[in-house]
């Protein structure tokens, strides 16, 4: 199965658990792919993978917590859920502090489990859209010439065309041309929209 789309990555060394989770998710129209060990998942993992990860806390070889640590170190963007037994709850809580978004205690309620998966898939979709949006802003900024960036910086400080011309030692008509190009390249209509776009993107 392709891992390009938003799916659930099931990492558990027990075949029965992986199969039952996969069947449960499929019954609600949710795609999944299983991995028999943490090592297998880490080998298959790619930064661009979509969806969420469900990690069993106790596995032969690398534990779920060890896999979590390695994913966090790699800068994984996927929401990660820890699957724990009753005695593992303290460790699962600790995992939340180390980057997991939630833990599910076995045995879990099927409907509650799938509902949580759906919520997390929606969260991942929102984060993915935000990353794409940020990337688009970065691409637009990269398209600006050095002079256009200088004009933009003064625009977002509220400087008028005449003031920008004086600050940069250029003709006001030249400022107007650069200003128009900045707005066009950034895909906004005015300085207010430009400022809002840069604030939203953290620039």
Backbone as CSV, one residue per row, in Angstrom:
resi,resn,N_x,N_y,N_z,CA_x,CA_y,CA_z,C_x,C_y,C_z
1,UNK,0.847,-1.202,0.000,0.000,0.000,0.000,0.882,1.251,0.000
2,UNK,0.488,2.247,-0.763,1.243,3.499,-0.801,1.130,4.223,0.530
3,UNK,2.245,4.867,0.945,2.229,5.633,2.195,2.222,7.128,1.906
4,UNK,1.835,7.506,0.683,1.873,8.917,0.318,0.681,9.692,0.857
5,UNK,-0.479,9.045,0.925,-1.682,9.741,1.367,-1.806,9.732,2.881
6,UNK,-2.808,10.458,3.411,-3.022,10.503,4.862,-3.630,9.203,5.367
7,UNK,-2.814,8.347,5.936,-3.274,7.060,6.441,-2.760,6.863,7.862
8,UNK,-3.169,5.741,8.455,-2.717,5.390,9.803,-1.593,4.372,9.683
9,UNK,-0.451,4.690,10.285,0.695,3.781,10.296,0.662,3.017,11.616
10,UNK,0.414,1.702,11.536,0.272,0.870,12.725,1.588,0.139,12.999
11,UNK,2.214,0.444,14.127,3.508,-0.150,14.460,3.327,-1.020,15.708
12,UNK,3.280,-2.337,15.500,3.049,-3.276,16.597,3.630,-4.625,16.193
13,UNK,4.349,-5.278,17.106,4.972,-6.549,16.748,4.026,-7.736,16.891
14,UNK,2.779,-7.511,17.301,1.793,-8.579,17.381,0.891,-8.529,16.147
15,UNK,0.958,-9.581,15.347,0.165,-9.629,14.118,-1.318,-9.455,14.402
16,UNK,-1.801,-10.106,15.465,-3.232,-10.060,15.768,-3.689,-8.635,16.066
17,UNK,-2.874,-7.882,16.790,-3.227,-6.498,17.125,-3.247,-5.641,15.867
18,UNK,-2.202,-5.762,15.050,-2.161,-4.985,13.805,-3.354,-5.312,12.909
19,UNK,-3.649,-6.595,12.783,-4.747,-7.001,11.895,-6.094,-6.508,12.416
20,UNK,-6.305,-6.586,13.737,-7.592,-6.154,14.295,-7.756,-4.640,14.173
21,UNK,-6.672,-3.904,14.386,-6.737,-2.453,14.237,-6.979,-2.068,12.782
22,UNK,-6.301,-2.758,11.868,-6.480,-2.472,10.451,-7.922,-2.748,10.029
23,UNK,-8.483,-3.855,10.506,-9.875,-4.196,10.168,-10.831,-3.157,10.738
24,UNK,-10.586,-2.756,11.994,-11.442,-1.761,12.643,-11.427,-0.448,11.861
25,UNK,-10.246,0.003,11.478,-10.142,1.252,10.728,-10.791,1.118,9.348
26,UNK,-10.568,-0.006,8.692,-11.153,-0.220,7.369,-12.667,-0.184,7.419
27,UNK,-13.238,-0.669,8.539,-14.693,-0.685,8.680,-15.277,0.724,8.723
28,UNK,-14.431,1.709,9.019,-14.863,3.107,9.039,-14.275,3.883,7.857
29,UNK,-13.740,3.158,6.879,-13.237,3.800,5.669,-11.877,4.467,5.824
30,UNK,-11.088,4.014,6.813,-9.782,4.630,7.064,-8.679,3.673,6.620
31,UNK,-7.806,4.132,5.765,-6.707,3.307,5.267,-5.601,3.204,6.302
32,UNK,-4.915,2.064,6.314,-3.798,1.896,7.236,-2.748,0.990,6.602
33,UNK,-1.558,1.030,7.173,-0.481,0.119,6.769,0.235,-0.309,8.036
34,UNK,0.595,-1.602,8.112,1.181,-2.132,9.324,2.675,-2.376,9.220
35,UNK,3.339,-2.300,10.373,4.778,-2.555,10.468,4.990,-3.486,11.659
36,UNK,5.764,-4.554,11.452,5.923,-5.578,12.482,6.944,-5.210,13.552
37,UNK,7.634,-4.091,13.390,8.612,-3.675,14.399,8.887,-2.185,14.259
38,UNK,9.446,-1.610,15.317,9.842,-0.216,15.250,10.929,-0.001,14.230
39,UNK,11.848,-0.981,14.133,12.934,-0.878,13.162,12.395,-0.820,11.737
40,UNK,11.378,-1.654,11.445,10.808,-1.683,10.094,10.154,-0.351,9.751
41,UNK,9.476,0.231,10.741,8.835,1.518,10.477,9.870,2.617,10.263
42,UNK,10.894,2.647,11.094,11.920,3.681,10.948,12.631,3.570,9.600
43,UNK,12.792,2.347,9.127,13.428,2.150,7.823,12.530,2.668,6.701
44,UNK,11.220,2.496,6.864,10.267,2.930,5.831,9.901,4.405,5.956
45,UNK,10.110,4.987,7.144,9.662,6.355,7.407,10.334,7.361,6.489
46,UNK,9.516,8.316,6.032,10.016,9.430,5.241,9.382,10.709,5.775
47,UNK,10.105,11.819,5.686,9.605,13.098,6.191,8.261,13.456,5.567
48,UNK,8.087,13.118,4.279,6.874,13.511,3.566,5.680,12.587,3.826
49,UNK,5.854,11.561,4.639,4.735,10.659,4.942,3.565,11.434,5.523
50,UNK,2.365,11.098,5.069,1.150,11.731,5.584,0.456,10.803,6.579
51,UNK,-0.431,11.388,7.383,-1.234,10.591,8.303,-0.725,10.632,9.724
52,UNK,-1.098,9.604,10.513,-0.697,9.537,11.911,-0.004,8.199,12.178
53,UNK,0.690,8.140,13.313,1.420,6.931,13.695,0.865,6.424,15.021
54,UNK,0.543,5.121,15.070,0.145,4.486,16.326,1.233,3.498,16.700
55,UNK,1.902,3.758,17.827,3.047,2.963,18.276,2.686,2.151,19.513
56,UNK,2.867,0.846,19.446,2.714,0.047,20.658,3.905,0.332,21.562
57,UNK,3.651,0.470,22.856,4.718,0.875,23.768,5.704,-0.257,24.043
58,UNK,5.196,-1.520,23.990,6.057,-2.678,24.269,6.221,-3.516,23.010
59,UNK,7.428,-3.547,22.473,7.716,-4.366,21.295,9.089,-4.993,21.453
60,UNK,9.293,-6.122,20.770,10.633,-6.706,20.707,11.532,-5.732,19.946
61,UNK,12.801,-5.679,20.327,13.686,-4.720,19.678,13.424,-3.335,20.238
62,UNK,13.303,-2.349,19.359,13.030,-0.988,19.798,11.627,-0.882,20.386
63,UNK,11.521,-0.255,21.550,10.202,-0.030,22.154,9.523,1.154,21.464
64,UNK,8.243,1.311,21.743,7.520,2.451,21.182,8.127,3.777,21.612
65,UNK,8.592,3.853,22.856,9.185,5.095,23.348,10.497,5.399,22.630
66,UNK,11.273,4.346,22.336,12.533,4.548,21.610,12.261,5.004,20.175
67,UNK,11.230,4.414,19.564,10.862,4.830,18.203,10.384,6.281,18.224
68,UNK,9.588,6.629,19.240,9.113,8.006,19.392,10.293,8.973,19.474
69,UNK,11.273,8.656,20.310,12.442,9.530,20.466,13.159,9.733,19.132
70,UNK,13.284,8.677,18.355,13.994,8.773,17.076,13.190,9.572,16.053
71,UNK,11.873,9.403,16.095,11.031,10.178,15.181,11.100,11.667,15.514
72,UNK,11.039,11.990,16.796,11.122,13.389,17.221,12.478,13.971,16.809
73,UNK,13.543,13.181,16.987,14.877,13.645,16.615,14.979,13.900,15.112
74,UNK,14.208,13.156,14.317,14.213,13.339,12.864,13.294,14.480,12.415
75,UNK,12.563,15.064,13.368,11.658,16.147,13.014,10.359,15.680,12.396
76,UNK,9.883,14.499,12.816,8.642,13.944,12.264,7.472,14.894,12.482
77,UNK,6.670,15.076,11.445,5.514,15.969,11.514,4.219,15.221,11.844
78,UNK,4.218,13.898,11.693,2.993,13.129,11.895,2.613,13.073,13.377
79,UNK,1.336,13.284,13.717,0.909,13.074,15.101,1.168,11.621,15.500
80,UNK,1.715,11.426,16.699,2.094,10.080,17.156,1.280,9.713,18.388
81,UNK,0.654,8.539,18.343,-0.159,8.026,19.442,0.527,6.788,20.017
82,UNK,0.604,6.710,21.329,1.185,5.545,21.996,0.063,4.601,22.419
83,UNK,0.215,3.320,22.086,-0.738,2.282,22.478,-0.148,1.568,23.683
84,UNK,-0.833,1.641,24.825,-0.242,1.124,26.064,-1.183,0.161,26.778
85,UNK,-0.561,-0.722,27.591,-1.317,-1.544,28.512,-1.487,-0.791,29.820
86,UNK,-2.290,-1.367,30.712,-2.601,-0.671,31.971,-1.332,-0.321,32.749
87,UNK,-0.378,-1.254,32.821,0.827,-1.009,33.595,1.778,-0.016,32.956
88,UNK,1.504,0.349,31.696,2.395,1.255,30.979,1.916,2.701,31.006
89,UNK,0.829,2.981,31.707,0.257,4.324,31.674,1.258,5.399,32.108
90,UNK,2.024,5.210,33.197,3.002,6.254,33.560,3.998,6.536,32.433
91,UNK,4.457,5.487,31.756,5.396,5.674,30.650,4.712,6.377,29.488
92,UNK,3.436,6.042,29.257,2.697,6.680,28.167,2.502,8.163,28.449
93,UNK,2.240,8.502,29.699,2.101,9.907,30.077,3.423,10.635,29.844
94,UNK,4.514,9.960,30.173,5.830,10.543,29.930,6.043,10.785,28.442
95,UNK,5.507,9.871,27.617,5.650,10.012,26.168,4.976,11.286,25.663
96,UNK,3.895,11.688,26.329,3.208,12.920,25.928,4.136,14.119,26.084
97,UNK,4.986,14.069,27.101,5.919,15.166,27.340,7.061,15.157,26.314
98,UNK,7.244,14.006,25.664,8.358,13.858,24.727,7.934,13.933,23.265
99,UNK,6.665,14.326,23.021,6.274,14.552,21.636,5.053,13.809,21.142
100,UNK,4.582,12.790,21.881,3.359,12.105,21.467,2.160,13.036,21.695
101,UNK,1.105,12.864,20.889,-0.076,13.715,21.051,-1.126,13.069,21.942
102,UNK,-1.050,11.740,22.134,-2.058,11.058,22.946,-1.586,9.638,23.210
103,UNK,-2.238,8.980,24.162,-2.022,7.546,24.316,-3.376,6.875,24.471
104,UNK,-3.466,5.654,23.980,-4.683,4.861,24.056,-4.380,3.623,24.891
105,UNK,-5.188,3.392,25.914,-4.937,2.274,26.817,-5.698,1.039,26.353
106,UNK,-4.999,-0.095,26.277,-5.627,-1.362,25.927,-6.215,-2.003,27.181
107,UNK,-7.382,-2.662,27.055,-8.240,-2.719,25.854,-8.983,-1.399,25.682
108,UNK,-9.122,-0.945,24.449,-9.766,0.335,24.184,-11.161,0.123,23.604
109,UNK,-11.986,1.147,23.754,-13.307,1.137,23.144,-13.147,1.405,21.651
110,UNK,-13.682,0.501,20.833,-13.468,0.607,19.384,-13.927,1.944,18.816
111,UNK,-15.133,2.348,19.157,-15.675,3.587,18.602,-14.873,4.806,19.059
112,UNK,-14.513,4.837,20.346,-13.736,5.957,20.852,-12.360,6.010,20.189
113,UNK,-11.790,4.834,19.960,-10.477,4.774,19.331,-10.540,5.334,17.916
114,UNK,-11.518,4.885,17.140,-11.622,5.347,15.753,-11.973,6.829,15.707
115,UNK,-12.853,7.276,16.607,-13.190,8.709,16.649,-11.938,9.548,16.904
116,UNK,-11.065,9.070,17.801,-9.832,9.810,18.088,-8.908,9.803,16.877
117,UNK,-8.841,8.687,16.187,-8.020,8.610,14.973,-8.514,9.617,13.942
118,UNK,-9.826,9.711,13.774,-10.401,10.659,12.817,-10.034,12.091,13.199
119,UNK,-10.113,12.407,14.506,-9.731,13.747,14.976,-8.264,14.052,14.652
120,UNK,-7.407,13.064,14.870,-5.979,13.280,14.652,-5.634,13.361,13.164
121,UNK,-6.366,12.621,12.332,-6.159,12.749,10.892,-6.550,14.158,10.431
122,UNK,-7.614,14.700,11.034,-8.022,16.072,10.709,-6.963,17.065,11.174
123,UNK,-6.389,16.824,12.356,-5.312,17.678,12.873,-4.113,17.644,11.928
124,UNK,-3.753,16.447,11.472,-2.613,16.309,10.558,-2.886,17.044,9.249
125,UNK,-4.123,16.963,8.755,-4.473,17.650,7.510,-4.340,19.159,7.666
126,UNK,-4.749,19.687,8.827,-4.638,21.122,9.096,-3.176,21.547,9.151
127,UNK,-2.355,20.750,9.849,-0.924,21.063,9.944,-0.265,21.013,8.567
128,UNK,-0.663,20.020,7.771,-0.080,19.872,6.435,-0.412,21.083,5.569
129,UNK,-1.673,21.520,5.634,-2.092,22.694,4.855,-1.313,23.933,5.292
130,UNK,-1.072,24.048,6.603,-0.326,25.203,7.117,1.122,25.181,6.615
131,UNK,1.718,23.970,6.564,3.093,23.876,6.070,3.170,24.252,4.595
132,UNK,2.164,23.810,3.825,2.137,24.159,2.407,1.992,25.664,2.240
133,UNK,1.109,26.261,3.056,0.895,27.706,2.993,2.171,28.461,3.332
134,UNK,2.879,28.000,4.369,4.135,28.633,4.764,5.170,28.498,3.650
135,UNK,5.203,27.327,3.031,6.138,27.115,1.932,5.858,28.044,0.766
136,UNK,4.562,28.285,0.511,4.187,29.179,-0.590,4.653,30.605,-0.298
137,UNK,4.513,31.054,0.956,4.958,32.391,1.336,6.476,32.490,1.180
138,UNK,7.185,31.450,1.592,8.647,31.454,1.466,9.062,31.542,-0.001
139,UNK,8.326,30.826,-0.861,8.632,30.878,-2.299,8.400,32.285,-2.853
140,UNK,7.309,32.919,-2.403,7.024,34.280,-2.871,8.107,35.248,-2.402
141,UNK,8.519,35.115,-1.150,9.565,35.990,-0.634,10.869,35.803,-1.411
142,UNK,11.156,34.555,-1.766,12.383,34.260,-2.493,12.387,34.877,-3.891
143,UNK,11.168,35.162,-4.419,11.074,35.730,-5.767,11.335,37.234,-5.800
144,UNK,11.379,37.868,-4.630,11.597,39.315,-4.566,13.068,39.652,-4.816
145,UNK,13.288,40.739,-5.526,14.653,41.227,-5.699,15.101,41.883,-4.390
146,UNK,16.391,42.158,-4.288,16.909,42.793,-3.079,16.243,44.148,-2.832
147,UNK,16.063,44.928,-3.888,15.424,46.238,-3.747,13.957,46.087,-3.350
148,UNK,13.270,45.112,-3.939,11.864,44.885,-3.584,11.738,44.484,-2.123
149,UNK,12.671,43.704,-1.618,12.631,43.331,-0.199,12.838,44.559,0.682
150,UNK,13.737,45.464,0.270,13.961,46.690,1.031,12.692,47.531,1.077
151,UNK,12.036,47.646,-0.074,10.786,48.406,-0.135,9.722,47.725,0.731
152,UNK,9.634,46.412,0.670,8.646,45.677,1.457,8.847,45.902,2.949
153,UNK,10.097,45.837,3.397,10.381,46.037,4.820,9.901,47.406,5.294
154,UNK,10.063,48.413,4.464,9.604,49.755,4.833,8.086,49.870,4.721
155,UNK,7.498,49.148,3.752,6.040,49.151,3.627,5.376,48.631,4.896
156,UNK,5.898,47.512,5.427,5.243,46.905,6.595,5.517,47.699,7.875
157,UNK,6.454,48.653,7.786,6.662,49.567,8.910,5.745,50.783,8.814
158,UNK,4.920,50.795,7.745,3.962,51.881,7.583,4.507,53.118,6.891
159,UNK,5.680,52.999,6.276,6.270,54.155,5.604,5.514,54.450,4.300
160,UNK,5.310,55.724,4.010,4.653,56.146,2.777,5.650,56.110,1.627
161,UNK,5.128,56.119,0.394,6.007,56.062,-0.777,7.074,57.157,-0.749
162,UNK,6.647,58.380,-0.391,7.590,59.507,-0.352,8.679,59.255,0.674
163,UNK,8.293,58.706,1.815,9.265,58.425,2.869,10.219,57.299,2.455
164,UNK,9.673,56.274,1.795,10.511,55.167,1.316,11.529,55.682,0.306
165,UNK,11.057,56.571,-0.588,11.954,57.154,-1.592,13.109,57.878,-0.905
166,UNK,12.788,58.632,0.146,13.825,59.349,0.880,14.764,58.410,1.613
167,UNK,14.201,57.371,2.221,15.017,56.411,2.968,16.004,55.683,2.057
168,UNK,15.555,55.335,0.869,16.382,54.538,-0.033,17.137,55.376,-1.067
169,UNK,16.822,56.663,-1.111,17.495,57.535,-2.059,17.143,57.235,-3.503
170,UNK,15.862,56.926,-3.745,15.400,56.650,-5.104,14.169,57.500,-5.395
171,UNK,13.801,57.574,-6.681,12.642,58.378,-7.073,11.354,57.750,-6.565
172,UNK,10.357,58.589,-6.268,9.086,58.074,-5.770,8.419,57.181,-6.814
173,UNK,8.574,57.504,-8.091,8.001,56.680,-9.153,8.611,55.282,-9.116
174,UNK,9.912,55.219,-8.818,10.571,53.910,-8.715,10.015,53.126,-7.537
175,UNK,9.735,53.821,-6.441,9.127,53.169,-5.271,7.771,52.601,-5.647
176,UNK,6.988,53.368,-6.395,5.654,52.913,-6.795,5.740,51.637,-7.628
177,UNK,6.734,51.578,-8.522,6.917,50.380,-9.362,7.288,49.185,-8.482
178,UNK,8.250,49.385,-7.577,8.673,48.285,-6.687,7.526,47.850,-5.777
179,UNK,6.770,48.809,-5.275,5.646,48.499,-4.393,4.627,47.628,-5.128
180,UNK,4.315,47.993,-6.361,3.349,47.230,-7.155,3.849,45.808,-7.395
181,UNK,5.148,45.682,-7.659,5.727,44.359,-7.890,5.700,43.508,-6.621
182,UNK,5.967,44.126,-5.484,5.916,43.412,-4.212,4.512,42.853,-3.969
183,UNK,3.498,43.699,-4.137,2.121,43.274,-3.913,1.744,42.154,-4.868
184,UNK,2.171,42.282,-6.129,1.837,41.275,-7.131,2.506,39.940,-6.805
185,UNK,3.793,39.962,-6.503,4.521,38.729,-6.225,4.045,38.049,-4.939
186,UNK,3.645,38.853,-3.956,3.185,38.283,-2.690,1.712,37.891,-2.728
187,UNK,1.020,38.254,-3.814,-0.374,37.845,-3.971,-1.339,38.561,-3.053
188,UNK,-1.055,39.830,-2.743,-1.932,40.624,-1.871,-2.293,41.931,-2.576
189,UNK,-3.289,42.625,-2.022,-3.790,43.836,-2.683,-3.239,45.119,-2.097
190,UNK,-2.792,45.071,-0.850,-2.310,46.297,-0.213,-1.364,45.961,0.938
191,UNK,-0.838,47.007,1.557,0.120,46.818,2.631,-0.465,46.115,3.849
192,UNK,-1.748,46.338,4.104,-2.390,45.688,5.256,-2.438,44.180,5.059
193,UNK,-2.846,43.748,3.847,-2.887,42.314,3.562,-1.482,41.719,3.585
194,UNK,-0.507,42.484,3.110,0.876,42.016,3.115,1.341,41.778,4.548
195,UNK,1.093,42.741,5.399,1.502,42.619,6.801,0.831,41.415,7.461
196,UNK,-0.475,41.240,7.214,-1.212,40.113,7.798,-0.649,38.791,7.319
197,UNK,-0.314,38.708,6.029,0.258,37.470,5.479,1.588,37.131,6.153
198,UNK,2.431,38.119,6.328,3.731,37.883,6.938,3.610,37.541,8.412
199,UNK,2.648,38.143,9.092,2.432,37.826,10.513,1.948,36.388,10.661
200,UNK,1.005,35.972,9.811,0.470,34.606,9.876,1.565,33.568,9.608
201,UNK,2.499,33.918,8.729,3.540,32.962,8.369,4.747,33.047,9.302
202,UNK,4.689,33.950,10.274,5.774,34.092,11.227,6.985,34.807,10.694
203,UNK,6.807,35.563,9.618,7.933,36.298,9.023,8.082,37.673,9.634
